[in-house]
């Protein structure tokens, strides 16, 4: 089972999701081909009603603790209550382009550190 499939399975089991979309965005980053390191999760569940963003994110982090301790480097979370999802026109924001991390920092490119 791929890491993406494991994430999908765990989240669908843990939440009464009305919408769940897990996207592997690793190809947009400076990682080897076919990596599973960067993910975007859009999750709509009634459990999020009345919760702030921090509580929502913490509940997802708990479910994915193994994956976050292992191969997942970045997890973009877009978590909504059903009402918020309707108000958003049922669309999560696009992820920004990768800026290349420290490879574009001259201090790191020359082998130095700050």
Secondary structure as GFF3:
##gff-version 3
##sequence-region A 1 114
A	DSSP	alpha_helix	3	14	.	.	.	ID=ss1
A	DSSP	beta_strand	17	24	.	.	.	ID=ss2
A	DSSP	three_ten_helix	26	28	.	.	.	ID=ss3
A	DSSP	beta_strand	38	45	.	.	.	ID=ss4
A	DSSP	three_ten_helix	46	48	.	.	.	ID=ss5
A	DSSP	alpha_helix	53	63	.	.	.	ID=ss6
A	DSSP	alpha_helix	65	69	.	.	.	ID=ss7
A	DSSP	beta_strand	74	80	.	.	.	ID=ss8
A	DSSP	alpha_helix	82	87	.	.	.	ID=ss9
A	DSSP	three_ten_helix	101	104	.	.	.	ID=ss10
A	DSSP	alpha_helix	106	109	.	.	.	ID=ss11
###
